[in-house]
Every structure is written in structure tokens, then in C-alpha cells.
């Protein structure tokens, strides 16, 4: 397993979140805001079809598989 920042994640990557493995279905990155950081919005889906939405700063780190 490797650790990546959200800004380096691509569509189709698999990430580990809360002990579950999710596939990234869609990713959007905002422009740099007034606080000097951008945000990433990820639409995730696990192997059972459960969907999850994750919105974090682009430098947030996640485990990948």
C-alpha cells in the first residue's frame, strides 16, 4: 500500500477509507480559495455498490491499493 495526496489520485484508483476499499468513480478539484488551498471532491464506490462522497483539502493523504 502507498500513501498519496488527493490531488494525485486519478479516476479508477482504489483507496482505503475507514477500513474499506473504494474505487474512485469521479474526481473534481476546485481552484485555490482565499485560504490558499484547493479542495477535492471524490465520488467513491465499494465492491458492493455502496457509494460515498468525500470532500477534503487536496493535500489530504489516503492509502491506495
C-alpha positions in Angstrom: 0.0 0.0 0.0 1.1 3.5 -0.8 0.1 6.9 0.6 -1.0 9.6 -1.9 -2.4 13.1 -1.6 -5.9 13.5 -3.0 -4.5 15.9 -5.8 -2.5 12.9 -7.1 -5.5 10.4 -7.2 -6.9 9.5 -10.6 -10.2 8.1 -11.7 -10.2 4.3 -11.3 -7.7 4.3 -8.4 -8.6 2.3 -5.4 -8.3 3.9 -2.0 -8.7 2.7 1.6 -11.1 4.8 3.7 -12.4 3.8 7.2 -11.1 0.2 6.6 -13.0 -0.3 3.3 -11.6 -0.3 -0.2 -13.3 2.1 -2.6 -12.9 2.7 -6.3 -12.7 6.4 -7.5 -15.6 6.9 -10.0 -15.2 10.7 -10.4 -12.9 13.4 -9.0 -13.1 17.2 -9.2 -10.6 19.7 -7.9 -11.5 23.3 -7.1 -9.4 26.3 -7.7 -7.2 27.7 -4.9 -9.5 29.5 -2.5 -9.0 32.5 -0.3 -7.2 30.4 2.4 -4.6 29.3 -0.2 -5.7 25.7 -0.6 -7.9 23.8 -3.1 -10.4 21.1 -2.3 -11.0 17.7 -4.0 -14.5 16.1 -4.3 -14.4 12.3 -4.9 -17.3 10.1 -5.7 -16.4 6.6 -4.4 -18.0 3.1 -4.8 -17.1 -0.1 -3.0 -17.3 -3.6 -4.4 -20.9 -4.0 -3.1 -22.1 -0.9 -4.9 -22.3 1.4 -1.8 -21.5 4.9 -2.8 -19.7 7.6 -0.7 -18.8 11.2 -1.3 -15.5 12.6 0.1 -14.7 16.3 0.2 -11.3 17.2 1.6 -8.4 19.5 1.1 -6.2 18.5 -1.9 -3.2 17.7 0.4 -5.3 15.2 2.5 -3.5 11.8 2.4 -5.1 8.4 1.8 -3.8 4.9 1.4 -4.0 3.4 -2.1 -4.1 -0.1 -3.5 
